[in-house]
Amino acid sequence: MGILAANLWVKLILRLLIEKSFGPLLKLIIKMIKDLRDLIVIWVIFLLMFAAIFNLLFVEVTVLFQSDYFVTFYKMFEYSLGSFNVSSDDYC
């Protein structure tokens, strides 16, 4: 049933790409999604890089960043989204 629904959506999108009124709009949306994908790849690379740097620099400061790389990556992900609520209760 799910394959049939996916096939129906693909046919609908392909049919709308041909029309003059919806075609350019859908092409623009597809181009924006590709640009967003590229931006997310670059963002993840920077997150990995800064998580490694913070993990190496702040090894002895266990309140802010823990020695686990994945915890540091998760905290850098939160900070990049704007969550700067840093308290020692989160890390204990």
Residue, then its C-alpha position, 0 to 999 in steps of 0.5 A: m500500500g505504501i509503495l502505491a502511495a509513493n508511486l502516486w506522489v511521484k507521478l503527481i510531482l512529475r505531472l506538475l513539473i510539466e505544467k507551466s504554472f507549477g513547473p518552475l515553482l517545483k523546480l525552485i523548491i527542488k533546487m532549494i532542497k539541494d542547497l539546504r542539503d549542501l548547507i547541512v553537510i557543511w554545518v555537520i562538518f563544522l560541528l564535528m571539527f569544533a566538537a573535536i577542538f573543544n574536546l581536546l582543549f577542555v579535557e580538564v574542565t569536566v563541568l562544561f564539556q565531558s571527555d566523551y566526544f559524542v556528548t561534546f558533539y551533542k552540546m555543540f549541536e545544541y549551542s549551534l541551534g541557540s541553546f546557551n543555557v549552560s548550567s552544571d546540573d545538565y552535566c552531573 
